[in-house]
Amino acid sequence: MPQRTKFVIELPAGNRPGRSAWLGPFSLALAALCWFLPSGGALVGAAAVVCGALSIATRKEYRIDWTAVAGIGVGLAQLAWFLTLLGIT
């Protein structure tokens, strides 16, 4: 088990083997990016939710990735905002 230093947040991908370990951080990056895209933000938000869900579902022997959970939350917020704007117009 790696030692943790106070006040340092480490990416969970460093503790997981394989390429699928980067699905959580990629989900968070996509979720942050979707808020800056005027068109296609909902598609990028949906991709963030899918990447986050895959990150959680594929590596059950590890703790839940906080970056995947954050990516799912921010991506769902973008989708809710898109549906709200769609309902207004």
Biopython code that builds the backbone (N, CA, C, O; Angstrom):
import numpy as np
from Bio.PDB.StructureBuilder import StructureBuilder

atoms = [
    (1, "MET", "N", (0.845, -1.175, 0.000)),
    (1, "MET", "CA", (0.000, 0.000, 0.000)),
    (1, "MET", "C", (0.894, 1.243, 0.000)),
    (1, "MET", "O", (1.795, 1.352, 0.831)),
    (2, "PRO", "N", (0.654, 2.178, -0.922)),
    (2, "PRO", "CA", (1.504, 3.362, -0.987)),
    (2, "PRO", "C", (1.261, 4.294, 0.194)),
    (2, "PRO", "O", (0.150, 4.384, 0.716)),
    (3, "GLN", "N", (2.313, 4.980, 0.602)),
    (3, "GLN", "CA", (2.183, 5.933, 1.692)),
    (3, "GLN", "C", (1.558, 7.216, 1.165)),
    (3, "GLN", "O", (1.838, 7.655, 0.050)),
    (4, "ARG", "N", (0.723, 7.793, 1.976)),
    (4, "ARG", "CA", (0.073, 9.035, 1.585)),
    (4, "ARG", "C", (0.704, 10.190, 2.333)),
    (4, "ARG", "O", (0.968, 10.099, 3.532)),
    (5, "THR", "N", (0.938, 11.247, 1.637)),
    (5, "THR", "CA", (1.461, 12.456, 2.235)),
    (5, "THR", "C", (0.289, 13.378, 2.540)),
    (5, "THR", "O", (-0.688, 13.414, 1.792)),
    (6, "LYS", "N", (0.382, 14.112, 3.622)),
    (6, "LYS", "CA", (-0.679, 15.042, 3.973)),
    (6, "LYS", "C", (-0.853, 16.085, 2.876)),
    (6, "LYS", "O", (0.117, 16.566, 2.292)),
    (7, "PHE", "N", (-2.106, 16.421, 2.613)),
    (7, "PHE", "CA", (-2.472, 17.478, 1.684)),
    (7, "PHE", "C", (-2.065, 17.202, 0.239)),
    (7, "PHE", "O", (-1.980, 18.133, -0.562)),
    (8, "VAL", "N", (-1.818, 15.969, -0.101)),
    (8, "VAL", "CA", (-1.498, 15.623, -1.484)),
    (8, "VAL", "C", (-2.556, 14.655, -1.979)),
    (8, "VAL", "O", (-2.780, 13.600, -1.384)),
    (9, "ILE", "N", (-3.198, 15.021, -3.065)),
    (9, "ILE", "CA", (-4.211, 14.149, -3.656)),
    (9, "ILE", "C", (-3.551, 13.407, -4.803)),
    (9, "ILE", "O", (-3.044, 14.019, -5.743)),
    (10, "GLU", "N", (-3.562, 12.090, -4.721)),
    (10, "GLU", "CA", (-2.965, 11.316, -5.796)),
    (10, "GLU", "C", (-4.064, 10.734, -6.677)),
    (10, "GLU", "O", (-5.164, 10.438, -6.210)),
    (11, "LEU", "N", (-3.753, 10.578, -7.937)),
    (11, "LEU", "CA", (-4.706, 9.992, -8.853)),
    (11, "LEU", "C", (-4.823, 8.496, -8.589)),
    (11, "LEU", "O", (-3.806, 7.824, -8.418)),
    (12, "PRO", "N", (-6.026, 7.966, -8.552)),
    (12, "PRO", "CA", (-6.192, 6.536, -8.329)),
    (12, "PRO", "C", (-5.617, 5.696, -9.466)),
    (12, "PRO", "O", (-5.365, 4.504, -9.288)),
    (13, "ALA", "N", (-5.410, 6.293, -10.609)),
    (13, "ALA", "CA", (-4.881, 5.545, -11.752)),
    (13, "ALA", "C", (-3.475, 5.030, -11.479)),
    (13, "ALA", "O", (-3.067, 4.033, -12.075)),
    (14, "GLY", "N", (-2.735, 5.669, -10.611)),
    (14, "GLY", "CA", (-1.388, 5.220, -10.286)),
    (14, "GLY", "C", (-1.363, 3.901, -9.539)),
    (14, "GLY", "O", (-0.351, 3.200, -9.548)),
    (15, "ASN", "N", (-2.478, 3.552, -8.885)),
    (15, "ASN", "CA", (-2.556, 2.312, -8.115)),
    (15, "ASN", "C", (-3.162, 1.157, -8.895)),
    (15, "ASN", "O", (-3.219, 0.037, -8.388)),
    (16, "ARG", "N", (-3.611, 1.404, -10.109)),
    (16, "ARG", "CA", (-4.316, 0.384, -10.878)),
    (16, "ARG", "C", (-3.510, 0.008, -12.115)),
    (16, "ARG", "O", (-2.889, 0.872, -12.734)),
    (17, "PRO", "N", (-3.512, -1.259, -12.477)),
    (17, "PRO", "CA", (-2.793, -1.673, -13.676)),
    (17, "PRO", "C", (-3.650, -1.491, -14.937)),
    (17, "PRO", "O", (-4.880, -1.495, -14.874)),
    (18, "GLY", "N", (-2.984, -1.334, -16.059)),
    (18, "GLY", "CA", (-3.667, -1.321, -17.350)),
    (18, "GLY", "C", (-4.166, 0.036, -17.779)),
    (18, "GLY", "O", (-4.145, 1.010, -17.026)),
    (19, "ARG", "N", (-4.614, 0.062, -19.011)),
    (19, "ARG", "CA", (-5.113, 1.314, -19.595)),
    (19, "ARG", "C", (-6.457, 1.739, -19.026)),
    (19, "ARG", "O", (-6.755, 2.933, -18.978)),
    (20, "SER", "N", (-7.269, 0.785, -18.596)),
    (20, "SER", "CA", (-8.591, 1.143, -18.080)),
    (20, "SER", "C", (-8.498, 1.931, -16.776)),
    (20, "SER", "O", (-9.496, 2.486, -16.316)),
    (21, "ALA", "N", (-7.320, 1.982, -16.184)),
    (21, "ALA", "CA", (-7.135, 2.771, -14.968)),
    (21, "ALA", "C", (-7.305, 4.260, -15.240)),
    (21, "ALA", "O", (-7.606, 5.025, -14.325)),
    (22, "TRP", "N", (-7.117, 4.672, -16.474)),
    (22, "TRP", "CA", (-7.217, 6.086, -16.814)),
    (22, "TRP", "C", (-8.621, 6.503, -17.218)),
    (22, "TRP", "O", (-8.828, 7.657, -17.592)),
    (23, "LEU", "N", (-9.595, 5.595, -17.154)),
    (23, "LEU", "CA", (-10.973, 5.958, -17.495)),
    (23, "LEU", "C", (-11.556, 6.972, -16.515)),
    (23, "LEU", "O", (-12.310, 7.855, -16.924)),
    (24, "GLY", "N", (-11.222, 6.864, -15.237)),
    (24, "GLY", "CA", (-11.733, 7.818, -14.242)),
    (24, "GLY", "C", (-11.221, 9.229, -14.463)),
    (24, "GLY", "O", (-12.025, 10.156, -14.565)),
    (25, "PRO", "N", (-9.895, 9.428, -14.540)),
    (25, "PRO", "CA", (-9.394, 10.772, -14.827)),
    (25, "PRO", "C", (-9.848, 11.309, -16.194)),
    (25, "PRO", "O", (-10.076, 12.509, -16.348)),
    (26, "PHE", "N", (-9.976, 10.413, -17.181)),
    (26, "PHE", "CA", (-10.459, 10.835, -18.492)),
    (26, "PHE", "C", (-11.913, 11.289, -18.398)),
    (26, "PHE", "O", (-12.311, 12.245, -19.062)),
    (27, "SER", "N", (-12.703, 10.604, -17.575)),
    (27, "SER", "CA", (-14.091, 11.000, -17.358)),
    (27, "SER", "C", (-14.186, 12.391, -16.747)),
    (27, "SER", "O", (-15.003, 13.210, -17.165)),
    (28, "LEU", "N", (-13.345, 12.645, -15.760)),
    (28, "LEU", "CA", (-13.346, 13.969, -15.128)),
    (28, "LEU", "C", (-12.894, 15.055, -16.098)),
    (28, "LEU", "O", (-13.444, 16.157, -16.093)),
    (29, "ALA", "N", (-11.904, 14.757, -16.926)),
    (29, "ALA", "CA", (-11.437, 15.732, -17.914)),
    (29, "ALA", "C", (-12.523, 16.031, -18.949)),
    (29, "ALA", "O", (-12.737, 17.188, -19.309)),
    (30, "LEU", "N", (-13.202, 14.999, -19.421)),
    (30, "LEU", "CA", (-14.300, 15.212, -20.368)),
    (30, "LEU", "C", (-15.436, 16.005, -19.739)),
    (30, "LEU", "O", (-16.032, 16.867, -20.385)),
    (31, "ALA", "N", (-15.735, 15.712, -18.479)),
    (31, "ALA", "CA", (-16.815, 16.420, -17.796)),
    (31, "ALA", "C", (-16.494, 17.902, -17.635)),
    (31, "ALA", "O", (-17.374, 18.752, -17.772)),
    (32, "ALA", "N", (-15.241, 18.206, -17.345)),
    (32, "ALA", "CA", (-14.848, 19.616, -17.233)),
    (32, "ALA", "C", (-14.873, 20.290, -18.608)),
    (32, "ALA", "O", (-15.261, 21.453, -18.728)),
    (33, "LEU", "N", (-14.464, 19.567, -19.624)),
    (33, "LEU", "CA", (-14.427, 20.123, -20.980)),
    (33, "LEU", "C", (-15.823, 20.403, -21.525)),
    (33, "LEU", "O", (-16.012, 21.360, -22.276)),
    (34, "CYS", "N", (-16.802, 19.580, -21.156)),
    (34, "CYS", "CA", (-18.138, 19.723, -21.740)),
    (34, "CYS", "C", (-18.790, 21.053, -21.386)),
    (34, "CYS", "O", (-19.664, 21.517, -22.118)),
    (35, "TRP", "N", (-18.391, 21.670, -20.296)),
    (35, "TRP", "CA", (-18.988, 22.957, -19.924)),
    (35, "TRP", "C", (-18.458, 24.107, -20.764)),
    (35, "TRP", "O", (-19.053, 25.184, -20.773)),
    (36, "PHE", "N", (-17.355, 23.903, -21.466)),
    (36, "PHE", "CA", (-16.777, 24.964, -22.285)),
    (36, "PHE", "C", (-17.122, 24.832, -23.754)),
    (36, "PHE", "O", (-16.737, 25.684, -24.554)),
    (37, "LEU", "N", (-17.840, 23.781, -24.127)),
    (37, "LEU", "CA", (-18.218, 23.577, -25.518)),
    (37, "LEU", "C", (-19.648, 24.062, -25.735)),
    (37, "LEU", "O", (-20.581, 23.521, -25.141)),
    (38, "PRO", "N", (-19.829, 25.081, -26.583)),
    (38, "PRO", "CA", (-21.186, 25.577, -26.810)),
    (38, "PRO", "C", (-22.070, 24.570, -27.554)),
    (38, "PRO", "O", (-23.261, 24.449, -27.268)),
    (39, "SER", "N", (-21.487, 23.868, -28.490)),
    (39, "SER", "CA", (-22.259, 22.829, -29.183)),
    (39, "SER", "C", (-21.555, 21.497, -28.966)),
    (39, "SER", "O", (-20.328, 21.415, -29.025)),
    (40, "GLY", "N", (-22.320, 20.486, -28.723)),
    (40, "GLY", "CA", (-21.749, 19.179, -28.466)),
    (40, "GLY", "C", (-21.411, 18.926, -27.015)),
    (40, "GLY", "O", (-20.857, 17.877, -26.687)),
    (41, "GLY", "N", (-21.729, 19.859, -26.140)),
    (41, "GLY", "CA", (-21.441, 19.688, -24.725)),
    (41, "GLY", "C", (-22.188, 18.522, -24.113)),
    (41, "GLY", "O", (-21.671, 17.836, -23.231)),
    (42, "ALA", "N", (-23.415, 18.295, -24.585)),
    (42, "ALA", "CA", (-24.205, 17.181, -24.059)),
    (42, "ALA", "C", (-23.599, 15.841, -24.484)),
    (42, "ALA", "O", (-23.619, 14.878, -23.716)),
    (43, "LEU", "N", (-23.071, 15.780, -25.685)),
    (43, "LEU", "CA", (-22.443, 14.528, -26.137)),
    (43, "LEU", "C", (-21.174, 14.237, -25.344)),
    (43, "LEU", "O", (-20.919, 13.090, -24.976)),
    (44, "VAL", "N", (-20.386, 15.264, -25.084)),
    (44, "VAL", "CA", (-19.164, 15.082, -24.300)),
    (44, "VAL", "C", (-19.521, 14.744, -22.855)),
    (44, "VAL", "O", (-18.839, 13.940, -22.219)),
    (45, "GLY", "N", (-20.584, 15.350, -22.337)),
    (45, "GLY", "CA", (-21.044, 15.016, -20.994)),
    (45, "GLY", "C", (-21.507, 13.568, -20.900)),
    (45, "GLY", "O", (-21.243, 12.890, -19.907)),
    (46, "ALA", "N", (-22.193, 13.099, -21.929)),
    (46, "ALA", "CA", (-22.622, 11.696, -21.958)),
    (46, "ALA", "C", (-21.413, 10.765, -22.033)),
    (46, "ALA", "O", (-21.400, 9.708, -21.401)),
    (47, "ALA", "N", (-20.399, 11.157, -22.804)),
    (47, "ALA", "CA", (-19.176, 10.351, -22.881)),
    (47, "ALA", "C", (-18.478, 10.302, -21.527)),
    (47, "ALA", "O", (-17.910, 9.273, -21.160)),
    (48, "ALA", "N", (-18.514, 11.403, -20.782)),
    (48, "ALA", "CA", (-17.913, 11.436, -19.445)),
    (48, "ALA", "C", (-18.632, 10.477, -18.506)),
    (48, "ALA", "O", (-17.995, 9.784, -17.713)),
    (49, "VAL", "N", (-19.948, 10.438, -18.594)),
    (49, "VAL", "CA", (-20.727, 9.531, -17.749)),
    (49, "VAL", "C", (-20.410, 8.075, -18.098)),
    (49, "VAL", "O", (-20.269, 7.239, -17.205)),
    (50, "VAL", "N", (-20.299, 7.773, -19.391)),
    (50, "VAL", "CA", (-19.991, 6.402, -19.817)),
    (50, "VAL", "C", (-18.594, 5.992, -19.357)),
    (50, "VAL", "O", (-18.410, 4.889, -18.844)),
    (51, "CYS", "N", (-17.610, 6.872, -19.537)),
    (51, "CYS", "CA", (-16.241, 6.557, -19.100)),
    (51, "CYS", "C", (-16.180, 6.342, -17.590)),
    (51, "CYS", "O", (-15.509, 5.422, -17.123)),
    (52, "GLY", "N", (-16.864, 7.169, -16.835)),
    (52, "GLY", "CA", (-16.878, 7.017, -15.385)),
    (52, "GLY", "C", (-17.544, 5.715, -14.954)),
    (52, "GLY", "O", (-17.062, 5.032, -14.050)),
    (53, "ALA", "N", (-18.658, 5.378, -15.607)),
    (53, "ALA", "CA", (-19.346, 4.130, -15.269)),
    (53, "ALA", "C", (-18.490, 2.917, -15.625)),
    (53, "ALA", "O", (-18.460, 1.938, -14.879)),
    (54, "LEU", "N", (-17.800, 2.978, -16.753)),
    (54, "LEU", "CA", (-16.900, 1.882, -17.128)),
    (54, "LEU", "C", (-15.749, 1.749, -16.138)),
    (54, "LEU", "O", (-15.332, 0.638, -15.810)),
    (55, "SER", "N", (-15.238, 2.876, -15.664)),
    (55, "SER", "CA", (-14.144, 2.842, -14.697)),
    (55, "SER", "C", (-14.570, 2.164, -13.405)),
    (55, "SER", "O", (-13.804, 1.398, -12.820)),
    (56, "ILE", "N", (-15.775, 2.440, -12.965)),
    (56, "ILE", "CA", (-16.265, 1.843, -11.732)),
    (56, "ILE", "C", (-16.605, 0.364, -11.941)),
    (56, "ILE", "O", (-16.358, -0.463, -11.063)),
    (57, "ALA", "N", (-17.166, 0.041, -13.093)),
    (57, "ALA", "CA", (-17.634, -1.326, -13.332)),
    (57, "ALA", "C", (-16.512, -2.301, -13.668)),
    (57, "ALA", "O", (-16.627, -3.488, -13.366)),
    (58, "THR", "N", (-15.433, -1.833, -14.284)),
    (58, "THR", "CA", (-14.409, -2.763, -14.754)),
    (58, "THR", "C", (-13.416, -3.161, -13.676)),
    (58, "THR", "O", (-12.833, -4.241, -13.773)),
    (59, "ARG", "N", (-13.201, -2.372, -12.687)),
    (59, "ARG", "CA", (-12.190, -2.658, -11.669)),
    (59, "ARG", "C", (-12.837, -2.778, -10.302)),
    (59, "ARG", "O", (-12.644, -1.912, -9.448)),
    (60, "LYS", "N", (-13.588, -3.818, -10.087)),
    (60, "LYS", "CA", (-14.319, -3.980, -8.831)),
    (60, "LYS", "C", (-13.426, -4.355, -7.661)),
    (60, "LYS", "O", (-13.820, -4.197, -6.505)),
    (61, "GLU", "N", (-12.229, -4.847, -7.946)),
    (61, "GLU", "CA", (-11.350, -5.245, -6.838)),
    (61, "GLU", "C", (-10.662, -4.045, -6.178)),
    (61, "GLU", "O", (-10.003, -4.195, -5.148)),
    (62, "TYR", "N", (-10.815, -2.865, -6.767)),
    (62, "TYR", "CA", (-10.221, -1.647, -6.205)),
    (62, "TYR", "C", (-11.316, -0.764, -5.628)),
    (62, "TYR", "O", (-12.506, -0.988, -5.849)),
    (63, "ARG", "N", (-10.879, 0.249, -4.881)),
    (63, "ARG", "CA", (-11.840, 1.229, -4.363)),
    (63, "ARG", "C", (-12.462, 1.997, -5.518)),
    (63, "ARG", "O", (-11.904, 2.066, -6.613)),
    (64, "ILE", "N", (-13.617, 2.567, -5.257)),
    (64, "ILE", "CA", (-14.258, 3.388, -6.288)),
    (64, "ILE", "C", (-13.394, 4.615, -6.536)),
    (64, "ILE", "O", (-12.955, 5.288, -5.603)),
    (65, "ASP", "N", (-13.167, 4.883, -7.781)),
    (65, "ASP", "CA", (-12.311, 5.972, -8.229)),
    (65, "ASP", "C", (-13.025, 7.309, -8.014)),
    (65, "ASP", "O", (-14.099, 7.525, -8.576)),
    (66, "TRP", "N", (-12.450, 8.204, -7.216)),
    (66, "TRP", "CA", (-13.107, 9.485, -6.946)),
    (66, "TRP", "C", (-13.188, 10.343, -8.193)),
    (66, "TRP", "O", (-14.111, 11.146, -8.329)),
    (67, "THR", "N", (-12.234, 10.187, -9.115)),
    (67, "THR", "CA", (-12.299, 10.979, -10.345)),
    (67, "THR", "C", (-13.445, 10.504, -11.233)),
    (67, "THR", "O", (-14.062, 11.309, -11.930)),
    (68, "ALA", "N", (-13.733, 9.206, -11.214)),
    (68, "ALA", "CA", (-14.864, 8.681, -11.986)),
    (68, "ALA", "C", (-16.187, 9.182, -11.418)),
    (68, "ALA", "O", (-17.087, 9.560, -12.168)),
    (69, "VAL", "N", (-16.301, 9.183, -10.099)),
    (69, "VAL", "CA", (-17.530, 9.663, -9.464)),
    (69, "VAL", "C", (-17.728, 11.154, -9.748)),
    (69, "VAL", "O", (-18.843, 11.587, -10.035)),
    (70, "ALA", "N", (-16.660, 11.931, -9.670)),
    (70, "ALA", "CA", (-16.760, 13.366, -9.969)),
    (70, "ALA", "C", (-17.107, 13.590, -11.441)),
    (70, "ALA", "O", (-17.912, 14.463, -11.764)),
    (71, "GLY", "N", (-16.502, 12.804, -12.328)),
    (71, "GLY", "CA", (-16.802, 12.923, -13.753)),
    (71, "GLY", "C", (-18.250, 12.587, -14.059)),
    (71, "GLY", "O", (-18.889, 13.254, -14.873)),
    (72, "ILE", "N", (-18.768, 11.550, -13.407)),
    (72, "ILE", "CA", (-20.174, 11.188, -13.606)),
    (72, "ILE", "C", (-21.082, 12.302, -13.104)),
    (72, "ILE", "O", (-22.054, 12.661, -13.769)),
    (73, "GLY", "N", (-20.774, 12.844, -11.947)),
    (73, "GLY", "CA", (-21.609, 13.918, -11.390)),
    (73, "GLY", "C", (-21.624, 15.167, -12.247)),
    (73, "GLY", "O", (-22.686, 15.740, -12.492)),
    (74, "VAL", "N", (-20.472, 15.588, -12.699)),
    (74, "VAL", "CA", (-20.388, 16.803, -13.528)),
    (74, "VAL", "C", (-21.004, 16.546, -14.902)),
    (74, "VAL", "O", (-21.666, 17.421, -15.459)),
    (75, "GLY", "N", (-20.788, 15.346, -15.449)),
    (75, "GLY", "CA", (-21.397, 15.004, -16.735)),
    (75, "GLY", "C", (-22.918, 14.961, -16.654)),
    (75, "GLY", "O", (-23.605, 15.428, -17.563)),
    (76, "LEU", "N", (-23.446, 14.397, -15.563)),
    (76, "LEU", "CA", (-24.900, 14.381, -15.381)),
    (76, "LEU", "C", (-25.467, 15.785, -15.191)),
    (76, "LEU", "O", (-26.572, 16.081, -15.645)),
    (77, "ALA", "N", (-24.708, 16.643, -14.520)),
    (77, "ALA", "CA", (-25.149, 18.032, -14.370)),
    (77, "ALA", "C", (-25.228, 18.717, -15.730)),
    (77, "ALA", "O", (-26.156, 19.488, -15.980)),
    (78, "GLN", "N", (-24.271, 18.448, -16.608)),
    (78, "GLN", "CA", (-24.300, 19.022, -17.956)),
    (78, "GLN", "C", (-25.515, 18.503, -18.726)),
    (78, "GLN", "O", (-26.183, 19.269, -19.419)),
    (79, "LEU", "N", (-25.801, 17.214, -18.608)),
    (79, "LEU", "CA", (-26.963, 16.653, -19.299)),
    (79, "LEU", "C", (-28.264, 17.228, -18.748)),
    (79, "LEU", "O", (-29.191, 17.487, -19.515)),
    (80, "ALA", "N", (-28.348, 17.428, -17.448)),
    (80, "ALA", "CA", (-29.546, 18.039, -16.857)),
    (80, "ALA", "C", (-29.710, 19.473, -17.329)),
    (80, "ALA", "O", (-30.826, 19.912, -17.609)),
    (81, "TRP", "N", (-28.608, 20.204, -17.419)),
    (81, "TRP", "CA", (-28.651, 21.587, -17.911)),
    (81, "TRP", "C", (-29.104, 21.619, -19.369)),
    (81, "TRP", "O", (-29.901, 22.474, -19.754)),
    (82, "PHE", "N", (-28.600, 20.693, -20.177)),
    (82, "PHE", "CA", (-28.990, 20.610, -21.584)),
    (82, "PHE", "C", (-30.483, 20.336, -21.707)),
    (82, "PHE", "O", (-31.170, 20.973, -22.506)),
    (83, "LEU", "N", (-30.994, 19.378, -20.906)),
    (83, "LEU", "CA", (-32.419, 19.063, -20.972)),
    (83, "LEU", "C", (-33.276, 20.217, -20.478)),
    (83, "LEU", "O", (-34.380, 20.427, -20.981)),
    (84, "THR", "N", (-32.785, 20.960, -19.507)),
    (84, "THR", "CA", (-33.509, 22.137, -19.028)),
    (84, "THR", "C", (-33.598, 23.187, -20.115)),
    (84, "THR", "O", (-34.662, 23.761, -20.344)),
    (85, "LEU", "N", (-32.491, 23.439, -20.783)),
    (85, "LEU", "CA", (-32.503, 24.420, -21.871)),
    (85, "LEU", "C", (-33.341, 23.947, -23.046)),
    (85, "LEU", "O", (-33.981, 24.752, -23.723)),
    (86, "LEU", "N", (-33.338, 22.669, -23.286)),
    (86, "LEU", "CA", (-34.147, 22.103, -24.367)),
    (86, "LEU", "C", (-35.635, 22.256, -24.053)),
    (86, "LEU", "O", (-36.445, 22.506, -24.946)),
    (87, "GLY", "N", (-35.982, 22.104, -22.784)),
    (87, "GLY", "CA", (-37.384, 22.251, -22.385)),
    (87, "GLY", "C", (-37.857, 23.682, -22.426)),
    (87, "GLY", "O", (-39.047, 23.924, -22.629)),
    (88, "ILE", "N", (-36.968, 24.642, -22.240)),
    (88, "ILE", "CA", (-37.337, 26.057, -22.248)),
    (88, "ILE", "C", (-37.648, 26.514, -23.666)),
    (88, "ILE", "O", (-38.569, 27.301, -23.885)),
    (89, "THR", "N", (-36.878, 26.019, -24.626)),
    (89, "THR", "CA", (-37.057, 26.504, -26.006)),
    (89, "THR", "C", (-38.090, 25.779, -26.728)),
    (89, "THR", "O", (-38.351, 26.075, -27.894)),
]
sb = StructureBuilder()
sb.init_structure("model")
sb.init_model(0)
sb.init_chain("A")
sb.init_seg("    ")
for serial, (resi, resn, name, xyz) in enumerate(atoms, 1):
    if name == "N":
        sb.init_residue(resn, " ", resi, " ")
    sb.init_atom(name, np.array(xyz, "f"), 0.0, 1.0, " ", f" {name:<3s}", serial, name[0])
structure = sb.get_structure()
